[in-house]
């Protein structure tokens, strides 16, 4: 494959809209950045943010009862 003079910039974050599976209504938006996780509920203008370190500590703590996926 030839080397190109120009290239696409890498995305700065990944964002997904979460919808209710039964009603199809939007629940909110989650945005994942290299340094943080952001959540914006439906109808809100600003995100709630937590550092990736704080999120990692919370999700792996036994009190959250988060389970590991099979894959």
N, CA, C, O and CB atoms as a CASP TS submission, in Angstrom:
PFRMAT TS
TARGET T0000
AUTHOR 0000-0000-0000
METHOD Language model
MODEL 1
PARENT N/A
ATOM      1  N   UNK     1       0.841  -1.165   0.000  1.00  0.00           N
ATOM      2  CA  UNK     1       0.000   0.000   0.000  1.00  0.00           C
ATOM      3  C   UNK     1       0.895   1.240   0.000  1.00  0.00           C
ATOM      4  O   UNK     1       1.900   1.263   0.712  1.00  0.00           O
ATOM      5  CB  UNK     1      -0.962  -0.009   1.215  1.00  0.00           C
ATOM      6  N   UNK     2       0.564   2.251  -0.766  1.00  0.00           N
ATOM      7  CA  UNK     2       1.438   3.426  -0.835  1.00  0.00           C
ATOM      8  C   UNK     2       1.365   4.261   0.441  1.00  0.00           C
ATOM      9  O   UNK     2       0.362   4.246   1.154  1.00  0.00           O
ATOM     10  CB  UNK     2       1.066   4.289  -2.040  1.00  0.00           C
ATOM     11  N   UNK     3       2.416   4.967   0.705  1.00  0.00           N
ATOM     12  CA  UNK     3       2.422   5.902   1.839  1.00  0.00           C
ATOM     13  C   UNK     3       1.686   7.156   1.397  1.00  0.00           C
ATOM     14  O   UNK     3       1.930   7.671   0.306  1.00  0.00           O
ATOM     15  CB  UNK     3       3.893   6.241   2.318  1.00  0.00           C
ATOM     16  N   UNK     4       0.802   7.640   2.224  1.00  0.00           N
ATOM     17  CA  UNK     4       0.020   8.812   1.899  1.00  0.00           C
ATOM     18  C   UNK     4       0.632  10.053   2.523  1.00  0.00           C
ATOM     19  O   UNK     4       1.221   9.993   3.603  1.00  0.00           O
ATOM     20  CB  UNK     4      -1.417   8.639   2.359  1.00  0.00           C
ATOM     21  N   UNK     5       0.491  11.164   1.844  1.00  0.00           N
ATOM     22  CA  UNK     5       0.977  12.441   2.354  1.00  0.00           C
ATOM     23  C   UNK     5       0.102  12.928   3.502  1.00  0.00           C
ATOM     24  O   UNK     5       0.609  13.507   4.463  1.00  0.00           O
ATOM     25  CB  UNK     5       1.016  13.488   1.234  1.00  0.00           C
ATOM     26  N   UNK     6      -1.208  12.700   3.412  1.00  0.00           N
ATOM     27  CA  UNK     6      -2.162  13.130   4.432  1.00  0.00           C
ATOM     28  C   UNK     6      -2.757  11.921   5.124  1.00  0.00           C
ATOM     29  O   UNK     6      -2.699  10.802   4.616  1.00  0.00           O
ATOM     30  CB  UNK     6      -3.274  13.997   3.816  1.00  0.00           C
ATOM     31  N   UNK     7      -3.324  12.164   6.281  1.00  0.00           N
ATOM     32  CA  UNK     7      -3.949  11.072   7.022  1.00  0.00           C
ATOM     33  C   UNK     7      -5.111  11.607   7.854  1.00  0.00           C
ATOM     34  O   UNK     7      -5.235  12.815   8.056  1.00  0.00           O
ATOM     35  CB  UNK     7      -2.916  10.361   7.929  1.00  0.00           C
ATOM     36  N   UNK     8      -5.955  10.706   8.330  1.00  0.00           N
ATOM     37  CA  UNK     8      -7.059  11.079   9.211  1.00  0.00           C
ATOM     38  C   UNK     8      -6.530  11.254  10.625  1.00  0.00           C
ATOM     39  O   UNK     8      -5.651  10.513  11.063  1.00  0.00           O
ATOM     40  CB  UNK     8      -8.188  10.015   9.175  1.00  0.00           C
ATOM     41  N   UNK     9      -7.063  12.226  11.331  1.00  0.00           N
ATOM     42  CA  UNK     9      -6.728  12.400  12.741  1.00  0.00           C
ATOM     43  C   UNK     9      -7.451  11.332  13.551  1.00  0.00           C
ATOM     44  O   UNK     9      -8.586  10.973  13.236  1.00  0.00           O
ATOM     45  CB  UNK     9      -7.105  13.829  13.239  1.00  0.00           C
ATOM     46  N   UNK    10      -6.814  10.833  14.573  1.00  0.00           N
ATOM     47  CA  UNK    10      -7.443   9.837  15.446  1.00  0.00           C
ATOM     48  C   UNK    10      -8.548  10.506  16.251  1.00  0.00           C
ATOM     49  O   UNK    10      -8.405  11.663  16.644  1.00  0.00           O
ATOM     50  CB  UNK    10      -6.394   9.176  16.393  1.00  0.00           C
ATOM     51  N   UNK    11      -9.651   9.800  16.505  1.00  0.00           N
ATOM     52  CA  UNK    11     -10.714  10.403  17.320  1.00  0.00           C
ATOM     53  C   UNK    11     -10.217  10.678  18.740  1.00  0.00           C
ATOM     54  O   UNK    11      -9.403   9.929  19.280  1.00  0.00           O
ATOM     55  CB  UNK    11     -11.956   9.480  17.361  1.00  0.00           C
ATOM     56  N   UNK    12     -10.710  11.749  19.328  1.00  0.00           N
ATOM     57  CA  UNK    12     -10.299  12.137  20.676  1.00  0.00           C
ATOM     58  C   UNK    12     -11.143  11.462  21.756  1.00  0.00           C
ATOM     59  O   UNK    12     -10.764  11.439  22.927  1.00  0.00           O
ATOM     60  CB  UNK    12     -10.383  13.644  20.830  1.00  0.00           C
ATOM     61  N   UNK    13     -12.300  10.909  21.349  1.00  0.00           N
ATOM     62  CA  UNK    13     -13.148  10.205  22.294  1.00  0.00           C
ATOM     63  C   UNK    13     -14.085   9.284  21.524  1.00  0.00           C
ATOM     64  O   UNK    13     -14.236   9.390  20.307  1.00  0.00           O
ATOM     65  CB  UNK    13     -13.946  11.200  23.175  1.00  0.00           C
ATOM     66  N   UNK    14     -14.709   8.377  22.270  1.00  0.00           N
ATOM     67  CA  UNK    14     -15.733   7.497  21.717  1.00  0.00           C
ATOM     68  C   UNK    14     -17.034   7.844  22.424  1.00  0.00           C
ATOM     69  O   UNK    14     -17.063   7.956  23.649  1.00  0.00           O
ATOM     70  CB  UNK    14     -15.361   5.968  21.895  1.00  0.00           C
ATOM     71  N   UNK    15     -18.109   8.015  21.664  1.00  0.00           N
ATOM     72  CA  UNK    15     -19.382   8.436  22.247  1.00  0.00           C
ATOM     73  C   UNK    15     -20.508   7.544  21.752  1.00  0.00           C
ATOM     74  O   UNK    15     -20.563   7.194  20.573  1.00  0.00           O
ATOM     75  CB  UNK    15     -19.677   9.908  21.909  1.00  0.00           C
ATOM     76  N   UNK    16     -21.398   7.183  22.650  1.00  0.00           N
ATOM     77  CA  UNK    16     -22.564   6.368  22.320  1.00  0.00           C
ATOM     78  C   UNK    16     -23.799   6.929  23.016  1.00  0.00           C
ATOM     79  O   UNK    16     -23.723   7.407  24.147  1.00  0.00           O
ATOM     80  CB  UNK    16     -22.336   4.891  22.725  1.00  0.00           C
ATOM     81  N   UNK    17     -24.929   6.867  22.332  1.00  0.00           N
ATOM     82  CA  UNK    17     -26.208   7.234  22.919  1.00  0.00           C
ATOM     83  C   UNK    17     -26.865   5.958  23.422  1.00  0.00           C
ATOM     84  O   UNK    17     -26.962   4.975  22.687  1.00  0.00           O
ATOM     85  CB  UNK    17     -27.123   7.982  21.889  1.00  0.00           C
ATOM     86  N   UNK    18     -27.314   5.970  24.661  1.00  0.00           N
ATOM     87  CA  UNK    18     -27.960   4.807  25.273  1.00  0.00           C
ATOM     88  C   UNK    18     -29.465   5.001  25.160  1.00  0.00           C
ATOM     89  O   UNK    18     -29.997   6.035  25.565  1.00  0.00           O
ATOM     90  CB  UNK    18     -27.521   4.621  26.774  1.00  0.00           C
ATOM     91  N   UNK    19     -30.157   3.993  24.602  1.00  0.00           N
ATOM     92  CA  UNK    19     -31.613   4.065  24.474  1.00  0.00           C
ATOM     93  C   UNK    19     -32.256   2.913  25.227  1.00  0.00           C
ATOM     94  O   UNK    19     -31.659   1.848  25.383  1.00  0.00           O
ATOM     95  CB  UNK    19     -32.038   4.041  22.989  1.00  0.00           C
ATOM     96  N   UNK    20     -33.477   3.136  25.691  1.00  0.00           N
ATOM     97  CA  UNK    20     -34.257   2.111  26.381  1.00  0.00           C
ATOM     98  C   UNK    20     -34.684   1.075  25.348  1.00  0.00           C
ATOM     99  O   UNK    20     -35.287   1.427  24.333  1.00  0.00           O
ATOM    100  CB  UNK    20     -35.503   2.730  27.116  1.00  0.00           C
ATOM    101  N   UNK    21     -34.384  -0.184  25.590  1.00  0.00           N
ATOM    102  CA  UNK    21     -34.689  -1.245  24.644  1.00  0.00           C
ATOM    103  C   UNK    21     -36.163  -1.490  24.431  1.00  0.00           C
ATOM    104  O   UNK    21     -36.560  -1.955  23.362  1.00  0.00           O
ATOM    105  CB  UNK    21     -34.062  -2.491  25.089  1.00  0.00           C
ATOM    106  N   UNK    22     -36.989  -1.188  25.421  1.00  0.00           N
ATOM    107  CA  UNK    22     -38.418  -1.458  25.275  1.00  0.00           C
ATOM    108  C   UNK    22     -39.196  -0.276  24.705  1.00  0.00           C
ATOM    109  O   UNK    22     -40.172  -0.467  23.980  1.00  0.00           O
ATOM    110  CB  UNK    22     -39.000  -1.841  26.605  1.00  0.00           C
ATOM    111  N   UNK    23     -38.765   0.951  25.031  1.00  0.00           N
ATOM    112  CA  UNK    23     -39.512   2.115  24.560  1.00  0.00           C
ATOM    113  C   UNK    23     -38.804   2.877  23.445  1.00  0.00           C
ATOM    114  O   UNK    23     -39.432   3.656  22.727  1.00  0.00           O
ATOM    115  CB  UNK    23     -39.771   3.044  25.707  1.00  0.00           C
ATOM    116  N   UNK    24     -37.507   2.655  23.299  1.00  0.00           N
ATOM    117  CA  UNK    24     -36.743   3.370  22.291  1.00  0.00           C
ATOM    118  C   UNK    24     -36.384   4.791  22.683  1.00  0.00           C
ATOM    119  O   UNK    24     -35.812   5.525  21.877  1.00  0.00           O
ATOM    120  CB  UNK    24     -37.500   3.392  21.024  1.00  0.00           C
ATOM    121  N   UNK    25     -36.707   5.191  23.896  1.00  0.00           N
ATOM    122  CA  UNK    25     -36.397   6.543  24.357  1.00  0.00           C
ATOM    123  C   UNK    25     -34.930   6.652  24.756  1.00  0.00           C
ATOM    124  O   UNK    25     -34.336   5.693  25.249  1.00  0.00           O
ATOM    125  CB  UNK    25     -37.300   6.929  25.539  1.00  0.00           C
ATOM    126  N   UNK    26     -34.362   7.816  24.540  1.00  0.00           N
ATOM    127  CA  UNK    26     -32.979   8.066  24.921  1.00  0.00           C
ATOM    128  C   UNK    26     -32.863   8.148  26.438  1.00  0.00           C
ATOM    129  O   UNK    26     -33.641   8.839  27.095  1.00  0.00           O
ATOM    130  CB  UNK    26     -32.459   9.361  24.268  1.00  0.00           C
ATOM    131  N   UNK    27     -31.880   7.433  26.989  1.00  0.00           N
ATOM    132  CA  UNK    27     -31.600   7.477  28.419  1.00  0.00           C
ATOM    133  C   UNK    27     -30.508   8.498  28.693  1.00  0.00           C
ATOM    134  O   UNK    27     -30.593   9.267  29.651  1.00  0.00           O
ATOM    135  CB  UNK    27     -31.186   6.084  28.945  1.00  0.00           C
ATOM    136  N   UNK    28     -29.479   8.503  27.844  1.00  0.00           N
ATOM    137  CA  UNK    28     -28.384   9.439  28.017  1.00  0.00           C
ATOM    138  C   UNK    28     -27.266   9.142  27.040  1.00  0.00           C
ATOM    139  O   UNK    28     -27.411   8.323  26.132  1.00  0.00           O
ATOM    140  CB  UNK    28     -27.862   9.395  29.444  1.00  0.00           C
ATOM    141  N   UNK    29     -26.147   9.822  27.241  1.00  0.00           N
ATOM    142  CA  UNK    29     -24.979   9.681  26.373  1.00  0.00           C
ATOM    143  C   UNK    29     -23.758   9.395  27.230  1.00  0.00           C
ATOM    144  O   UNK    29     -23.530  10.051  28.246  1.00  0.00           O
ATOM    145  CB  UNK    29     -24.760  10.957  25.512  1.00  0.00           C
ATOM    146  N   UNK    30     -22.983   8.414  26.812  1.00  0.00           N
ATOM    147  CA  UNK    30     -21.722   8.115  27.495  1.00  0.00           C
ATOM    148  C   UNK    30     -20.584   8.445  26.537  1.00  0.00           C
ATOM    149  O   UNK    30     -20.647   8.141  25.346  1.00  0.00           O
ATOM    150  CB  UNK    30     -21.657   6.609  27.960  1.00  0.00           C
ATOM    151  N   UNK    31     -19.553   9.067  27.071  1.00  0.00           N
ATOM    152  CA  UNK    31     -18.382   9.445  26.279  1.00  0.00           C
ATOM    153  C   UNK    31     -17.148   8.945  27.024  1.00  0.00           C
ATOM    154  O   UNK    31     -16.977   9.221  28.211  1.00  0.00           O
ATOM    155  CB  UNK    31     -18.317  11.009  26.039  1.00  0.00           C
ATOM    156  N   UNK    32     -16.297   8.212  26.325  1.00  0.00           N
ATOM    157  CA  UNK    32     -15.078   7.667  26.925  1.00  0.00           C
ATOM    158  C   UNK    32     -13.874   8.349  26.287  1.00  0.00           C
ATOM    159  O   UNK    32     -13.697   8.335  25.069  1.00  0.00           O
ATOM    160  CB  UNK    32     -15.000   6.115  26.746  1.00  0.00           C
ATOM    161  N   UNK    33     -13.059   8.941  27.142  1.00  0.00           N
ATOM    162  CA  UNK    33     -11.826   9.599  26.715  1.00  0.00           C
ATOM    163  C   UNK    33     -10.648   8.825  27.300  1.00  0.00           C
ATOM    164  O   UNK    33     -10.847   7.999  28.191  1.00  0.00           O
ATOM    165  CB  UNK    33     -11.795  11.105  27.162  1.00  0.00           C
ATOM    166  N   UNK    34      -9.442   9.066  26.832  1.00  0.00           N
ATOM    167  CA  UNK    34      -8.286   8.369  27.404  1.00  0.00           C
ATOM    168  C   UNK    34      -8.062   8.659  28.885  1.00  0.00           C
ATOM    169  O   UNK    34      -7.417   7.871  29.576  1.00  0.00           O
ATOM    170  CB  UNK    34      -7.052   8.739  26.642  1.00  0.00           C
ATOM    171  N   UNK    35      -8.587   9.776  29.378  1.00  0.00           N
ATOM    172  CA  UNK    35      -8.349  10.137  30.780  1.00  0.00           C
ATOM    173  C   UNK    35      -9.598  10.151  31.639  1.00  0.00           C
ATOM    174  O   UNK    35      -9.493  10.287  32.858  1.00  0.00           O
ATOM    175  CB  UNK    35      -7.707  11.473  30.847  1.00  0.00           C
ATOM    176  N   UNK    36     -10.792  10.014  31.039  1.00  0.00           N
ATOM    177  CA  UNK    36     -12.018  10.125  31.837  1.00  0.00           C
ATOM    178  C   UNK    36     -13.205   9.454  31.165  1.00  0.00           C
ATOM    179  O   UNK    36     -13.177   9.122  29.980  1.00  0.00           O
ATOM    180  CB  UNK    36     -12.340  11.582  32.098  1.00  0.00           C
ATOM    181  N   UNK    37     -14.249   9.268  31.965  1.00  0.00           N
ATOM    182  CA  UNK    37     -15.534   8.752  31.490  1.00  0.00           C
ATOM    183  C   UNK    37     -16.572   9.820  31.808  1.00  0.00           C
ATOM    184  O   UNK    37     -16.625  10.321  32.931  1.00  0.00           O
ATOM    185  CB  UNK    37     -15.903   7.356  32.162  1.00  0.00           C
ATOM    186  N   UNK    38     -17.405  10.174  30.813  1.00  0.00           N
ATOM    187  CA  UNK    38     -18.404  11.225  30.996  1.00  0.00           C
ATOM    188  C   UNK    38     -19.797  10.661  30.750  1.00  0.00           C
ATOM    189  O   UNK    38     -19.981   9.799  29.891  1.00  0.00           O
ATOM    190  CB  UNK    38     -18.127  12.419  30.050  1.00  0.00           C
ATOM    191  N   UNK    39     -20.776  11.150  31.507  1.00  0.00           N
ATOM    192  CA  UNK    39     -22.173  10.726  31.379  1.00  0.00           C
ATOM    193  C   UNK    39     -23.061  11.958  31.343  1.00  0.00           C
ATOM    194  O   UNK    39     -22.924  12.859  32.171  1.00  0.00           O
ATOM    195  CB  UNK    39     -22.587   9.782  32.548  1.00  0.00           C
ATOM    196  N   UNK    40     -23.978  11.991  30.371  1.00  0.00           N
ATOM    197  CA  UNK    40     -24.932  13.095  30.278  1.00  0.00           C
ATOM    198  C   UNK    40     -26.327  12.493  30.179  1.00  0.00           C
ATOM    199  O   UNK    40     -26.656  11.882  29.162  1.00  0.00           O
ATOM    200  CB  UNK    40     -24.624  14.028  29.047  1.00  0.00           C
ATOM    201  N   UNK    41     -27.160  12.650  31.217  1.00  0.00           N
ATOM    202  CA  UNK    41     -28.533  12.150  31.150  1.00  0.00           C
ATOM    203  C   UNK    41     -29.339  12.898  30.085  1.00  0.00           C
ATOM    204  O   UNK    41     -29.003  14.023  29.715  1.00  0.00           O
ATOM    205  CB  UNK    41     -29.217  12.282  32.521  1.00  0.00           C
ATOM    206  N   UNK    42     -30.391  12.266  29.605  1.00  0.00           N
ATOM    207  CA  UNK    42     -31.282  12.879  28.621  1.00  0.00           C
ATOM    208  C   UNK    42     -31.776  14.228  29.135  1.00  0.00           C
ATOM    209  O   UNK    42     -32.151  14.357  30.300  1.00  0.00           O
ATOM    210  CB  UNK    42     -32.478  11.947  28.308  1.00  0.00           C
ATOM    211  N   UNK    43     -31.774  15.228  28.261  1.00  0.00           N
ATOM    212  CA  UNK    43     -32.289  16.546  28.613  1.00  0.00           C
ATOM    213  C   UNK    43     -31.311  17.444  29.334  1.00  0.00           C
ATOM    214  O   UNK    43     -31.630  18.602  29.603  1.00  0.00           O
ATOM    215  CB  UNK    43     -33.480  16.392  29.443  1.00  0.00           C
ATOM    216  N   UNK    44     -30.132  16.947  29.654  1.00  0.00           N
ATOM    217  CA  UNK    44     -29.124  17.752  30.348  1.00  0.00           C
ATOM    218  C   UNK    44     -28.167  18.369  29.333  1.00  0.00           C
ATOM    219  O   UNK    44     -27.977  17.823  28.247  1.00  0.00           O
ATOM    220  CB  UNK    44     -28.344  16.893  31.378  1.00  0.00           C
ATOM    221  N   UNK    45     -27.573  19.488  29.678  1.00  0.00           N
ATOM    222  CA  UNK    45     -26.644  20.169  28.786  1.00  0.00           C
ATOM    223  C   UNK    45     -25.183  19.836  29.089  1.00  0.00           C
ATOM    224  O   UNK    45     -24.330  19.916  28.205  1.00  0.00           O
ATOM    225  CB  UNK    45     -26.853  21.660  28.877  1.00  0.00           C
ATOM    226  N   UNK    46     -24.897  19.467  30.325  1.00  0.00           N
ATOM    227  CA  UNK    46     -23.511  19.233  30.731  1.00  0.00           C
ATOM    228  C   UNK    46     -23.308  17.797  31.179  1.00  0.00           C
ATOM    229  O   UNK    46     -24.233  17.132  31.647  1.00  0.00           O
ATOM    230  CB  UNK    46     -23.111  20.191  31.853  1.00  0.00           C
ATOM    231  N   UNK    47     -22.068  17.334  31.021  1.00  0.00           N
ATOM    232  CA  UNK    47     -21.692  15.969  31.400  1.00  0.00           C
ATOM    233  C   UNK    47     -21.289  15.881  32.864  1.00  0.00           C
ATOM    234  O   UNK    47     -20.793  16.852  33.437  1.00  0.00           O
ATOM    235  CB  UNK    47     -20.551  15.472  30.521  1.00  0.00           C
ATOM    236  N   UNK    48     -21.502  14.723  33.465  1.00  0.00           N
ATOM    237  CA  UNK    48     -20.877  14.350  34.724  1.00  0.00           C
ATOM    238  C   UNK    48     -19.591  13.648  34.324  1.00  0.00           C
ATOM    239  O   UNK    48     -19.601  12.836  33.399  1.00  0.00           O
ATOM    240  CB  UNK    48     -21.820  13.428  35.631  1.00  0.00           C
ATOM    241  N   UNK    49     -18.484  13.939  34.996  1.00  0.00           N
ATOM    242  CA  UNK    49     -17.197  13.359  34.616  1.00  0.00           C
ATOM    243  C   UNK    49     -16.519  12.718  35.813  1.00  0.00           C
ATOM    244  O   UNK    49     -16.665  13.169  36.949  1.00  0.00           O
ATOM    245  CB  UNK    49     -16.286  14.424  34.006  1.00  0.00           C
ATOM    246  N   UNK    50     -15.778  11.658  35.535  1.00  0.00           N
ATOM    247  CA  UNK    50     -14.967  10.999  36.546  1.00  0.00           C
ATOM    248  C   UNK    50     -13.671  10.567  35.858  1.00  0.00           C
ATOM    249  O   UNK    50     -13.678  10.171  34.692  1.00  0.00           O
ATOM    250  CB  UNK    50     -15.725   9.769  37.197  1.00  0.00           C
ATOM    251  N   UNK    51     -12.568  10.648  36.587  1.00  0.00           N
ATOM    252  CA  UNK    51     -11.287  10.254  35.996  1.00  0.00           C
ATOM    253  C   UNK    51     -11.302   8.752  35.723  1.00  0.00           C
ATOM    254  O   UNK    51     -12.051   8.003  36.350  1.00  0.00           O
ATOM    255  CB  UNK    51     -10.095  10.634  36.933  1.00  0.00           C
ATOM    256  N   UNK    52     -10.479   8.331  34.794  1.00  0.00           N
ATOM    257  CA  UNK    52     -10.399   6.909  34.467  1.00  0.00           C
ATOM    258  C   UNK    52      -9.895   6.113  35.662  1.00  0.00           C
ATOM    259  O   UNK    52     -10.326   4.982  35.881  1.00  0.00           O
ATOM    260  CB  UNK    52      -9.484   6.682  33.254  1.00  0.00           C
ATOM    261  N   UNK    53      -8.985   6.695  36.437  1.00  0.00           N
ATOM    262  CA  UNK    53      -8.486   6.023  37.641  1.00  0.00           C
ATOM    263  C   UNK    53      -9.601   5.812  38.657  1.00  0.00           C
ATOM    264  O   UNK    53      -9.711   4.735  39.242  1.00  0.00           O
ATOM    265  CB  UNK    53      -7.350   6.832  38.274  1.00  0.00           C
ATOM    266  N   UNK    54     -10.429   6.833  38.871  1.00  0.00           N
ATOM    267  CA  UNK    54     -11.544   6.709  39.819  1.00  0.00           C
ATOM    268  C   UNK    54     -12.575   5.708  39.309  1.00  0.00           C
ATOM    269  O   UNK    54     -13.117   4.926  40.089  1.00  0.00           O
ATOM    270  CB  UNK    54     -12.209   8.080  40.057  1.00  0.00           C
ATOM    271  N   UNK    55     -12.848   5.726  38.013  1.00  0.00           N
ATOM    272  CA  UNK    55     -13.790   4.765  37.434  1.00  0.00           C
ATOM    273  C   UNK    55     -13.272   3.343  37.593  1.00  0.00           C
ATOM    274  O   UNK    55     -14.029   2.443  37.958  1.00  0.00           O
ATOM    275  CB  UNK    55     -14.037   5.075  35.948  1.00  0.00           C
ATOM    276  N   UNK    56     -11.988   3.135  37.323  1.00  0.00           N
ATOM    277  CA  UNK    56     -11.389   1.803  37.457  1.00  0.00           C
ATOM    278  C   UNK    56     -11.482   1.304  38.891  1.00  0.00           C
ATOM    279  O   UNK    56     -11.834   0.147  39.122  1.00  0.00           O
ATOM    280  CB  UNK    56      -9.923   1.823  37.005  1.00  0.00           C
ATOM    281  N   UNK    57     -11.173   2.159  39.852  1.00  0.00           N
ATOM    282  CA  UNK    57     -11.262   1.771  41.269  1.00  0.00           C
ATOM    283  C   UNK    57     -12.698   1.424  41.643  1.00  0.00           C
ATOM    284  O   UNK    57     -12.931   0.461  42.373  1.00  0.00           O
ATOM    285  CB  UNK    57     -10.739   2.904  42.178  1.00  0.00           C
ATOM    286  N   UNK    58     -13.665   2.201  41.150  1.00  0.00           N
ATOM    287  CA  UNK    58     -15.068   1.966  41.482  1.00  0.00           C
ATOM    288  C   UNK    58     -15.588   0.674  40.850  1.00  0.00           C
ATOM    289  O   UNK    58     -16.212  -0.132  41.539  1.00  0.00           O
ATOM    290  CB  UNK    58     -15.920   3.148  41.028  1.00  0.00           C
ATOM    291  N   UNK    59     -15.348   0.463  39.565  1.00  0.00           N
ATOM    292  CA  UNK    59     -15.932  -0.677  38.868  1.00  0.00           C
ATOM    293  C   UNK    59     -15.324  -2.003  39.321  1.00  0.00           C
ATOM    294  O   UNK    59     -15.983  -3.039  39.243  1.00  0.00           O
ATOM    295  CB  UNK    59     -15.754  -0.514  37.373  1.00  0.00           C
ATOM    296  N   UNK    60     -14.086  -1.986  39.789  1.00  0.00           N
ATOM    297  CA  UNK    60     -13.455  -3.231  40.233  1.00  0.00           C
ATOM    298  C   UNK    60     -13.646  -3.494  41.724  1.00  0.00           C
ATOM    299  O   UNK    60     -13.259  -4.555  42.214  1.00  0.00           O
ATOM    300  CB  UNK    60     -11.979  -3.198  39.915  1.00  0.00           C
ATOM    301  N   UNK    61     -14.236  -2.546  42.451  1.00  0.00           N
ATOM    302  CA  UNK    61     -14.486  -2.741  43.886  1.00  0.00           C
ATOM    303  C   UNK    61     -15.592  -3.782  44.072  1.00  0.00           C
ATOM    304  O   UNK    61     -16.554  -3.821  43.305  1.00  0.00           O
ATOM    305  CB  UNK    61     -14.880  -1.391  44.574  1.00  0.00           C
ATOM    306  N   UNK    62     -15.448  -4.610  45.081  1.00  0.00           N
ATOM    307  CA  UNK    62     -16.432  -5.662  45.341  1.00  0.00           C
ATOM    308  C   UNK    62     -17.825  -5.135  45.649  1.00  0.00           C
ATOM    309  O   UNK    62     -18.819  -5.797  45.351  1.00  0.00           O
ATOM    310  CB  UNK    62     -15.969  -6.511  46.478  1.00  0.00           C
ATOM    311  N   UNK    63     -17.906  -3.949  46.243  1.00  0.00           N
ATOM    312  CA  UNK    63     -19.201  -3.388  46.640  1.00  0.00           C
ATOM    313  C   UNK    63     -20.086  -3.065  45.446  1.00  0.00           C
ATOM    314  O   UNK    63     -21.306  -3.004  45.603  1.00  0.00           O
ATOM    315  CB  UNK    63     -18.992  -2.139  47.467  1.00  0.00           C
ATOM    316  N   UNK    64     -19.528  -2.855  44.266  1.00  0.00           N
ATOM    317  CA  UNK    64     -20.350  -2.524  43.101  1.00  0.00           C
ATOM    318  C   UNK    64     -21.042  -3.750  42.521  1.00  0.00           C
ATOM    319  O   UNK    64     -22.004  -3.631  41.763  1.00  0.00           O
ATOM    320  CB  UNK    64     -19.500  -1.865  42.032  1.00  0.00           C
ATOM    321  N   UNK    65     -20.548  -4.923  42.882  1.00  0.00           N
ATOM    322  CA  UNK    65     -21.070  -6.195  42.376  1.00  0.00           C
ATOM    323  C   UNK    65     -21.006  -6.300  40.861  1.00  0.00           C
ATOM    324  O   UNK    65     -21.811  -7.002  40.250  1.00  0.00           O
ATOM    325  CB  UNK    65     -22.493  -6.381  42.829  1.00  0.00           C
ATOM    326  N   UNK    66     -20.055  -5.607  40.255  1.00  0.00           N
ATOM    327  CA  UNK    66     -19.846  -5.702  38.809  1.00  0.00           C
ATOM    328  C   UNK    66     -19.211  -7.058  38.515  1.00  0.00           C
ATOM    329  O   UNK    66     -18.253  -7.465  39.173  1.00  0.00           O
ATOM    330  CB  UNK    66     -18.944  -4.524  38.277  1.00  0.00           C
ATOM    331  N   UNK    67     -19.749  -7.737  37.534  1.00  0.00           N
ATOM    332  CA  UNK    67     -19.222  -9.047  37.160  1.00  0.00           C
ATOM    333  C   UNK    67     -18.379  -8.957  35.905  1.00  0.00           C
ATOM    334  O   UNK    67     -18.509  -8.024  35.112  1.00  0.00           O
ATOM    335  CB  UNK    67     -20.356 -10.040  36.955  1.00  0.00           C
ATOM    336  N   UNK    68     -17.527  -9.926  35.742  1.00  0.00           N
ATOM    337  CA  UNK    68     -16.702  -9.989  34.536  1.00  0.00           C
ATOM    338  C   UNK    68     -17.505 -10.594  33.399  1.00  0.00           C
ATOM    339  O   UNK    68     -18.382 -11.431  33.610  1.00  0.00           O
ATOM    340  CB  UNK    68     -15.416 -10.808  34.787  1.00  0.00           C
ATOM    341  N   UNK    69     -17.183 -10.149  32.179  1.00  0.00           N
ATOM    342  CA  UNK    69     -17.859 -10.706  31.021  1.00  0.00           C
ATOM    343  C   UNK    69     -17.268 -12.067  30.681  1.00  0.00           C
ATOM    344  O   UNK    69     -16.169 -12.399  31.125  1.00  0.00           O
ATOM    345  CB  UNK    69     -17.754  -9.752  29.818  1.00  0.00           C
ATOM    346  N   UNK    70     -17.982 -12.839  29.907  1.00  0.00           N
ATOM    347  CA  UNK    70     -17.527 -14.172  29.546  1.00  0.00           C
ATOM    348  C   UNK    70     -16.441 -14.140  28.482  1.00  0.00           C
ATOM    349  O   UNK    70     -15.657 -15.082  28.366  1.00  0.00           O
ATOM    350  CB  UNK    70     -18.688 -14.999  29.064  1.00  0.00           C
ATOM    351  N   UNK    71     -16.389 -13.062  27.704  1.00  0.00           N
ATOM    352  CA  UNK    71     -15.389 -13.013  26.626  1.00  0.00           C
ATOM    353  C   UNK    71     -14.176 -12.201  26.999  1.00  0.00           C
ATOM    354  O   UNK    71     -13.252 -12.069  26.197  1.00  0.00           O
ATOM    355  CB  UNK    71     -15.997 -12.445  25.374  1.00  0.00           C
TER
END
